[in-house]
Amino acid sequence: MINLFRVKAKQRENAENLNGKTNVKKQTAGELRLHKDISELNLPKSCTISFPSGKDDLMNFEVTIRPDEGYYLGGTFVFTFQVPSVYPYEPPKVKCKTKVYHPNIDLEGNVCLNILREDWKPVLNVNTVIYGLYHLFTQPNYEDPLNHDAAAVLRDNPKMFESNVRRAIAGGYVGQTFFPRCVS
């Protein structure tokens, strides 16, 4: 019986030798799935995606969110995405590059979003994560905080929270912490 896989591999090797190519990079399953996810993106108008390393590096990209409602209206927030090669079986690693006063984002940029942790499932995709991040800005959640101080202020004094957010995105201090301006 002929082993078709061996025959196909030999044909591919011969073709590569004829064309002078010796190292053809094969896409991983994660890259193929991510390519599909990105081609099917349906982002809110206030969100954009960019590839700082170029289109050849789909596994690392940035998403910019400009909330059009809520406490963070007018701010611009940039997130980095690092997608593991085993995607979609593991979620992307997401960090906020913009220092922000937010109950679900700490001052180092770590993001508290359930679908990036325990609730991740392979049926979820990049589009779902971006909508989740957008939702954090329109509906911050004080019940699952990374920034406990911001969460307590949101829970106990929403007017003070709004004032703190305005001060932070305009470029100013909230307590002892300085926030660079991120208003468009």
Secondary structure, 3 states (H helix, E strand, C coil): CCCHHHHHHHHHHHHHHHHCCCCCCCCCHHHHHHHHHHHCCCCCCCEEEECCCCCCCCCEEEEEECCCCCCCCCECEEEEEECCCCCCCCCCEEEECCCCCECCECCCCEECCHHHCCCCCCCCCHHHHHHHHHHHHHCCCCCCCCCHHHHHHHHHCHHHHHHHHHHHHHCEEECCEEECCCEC
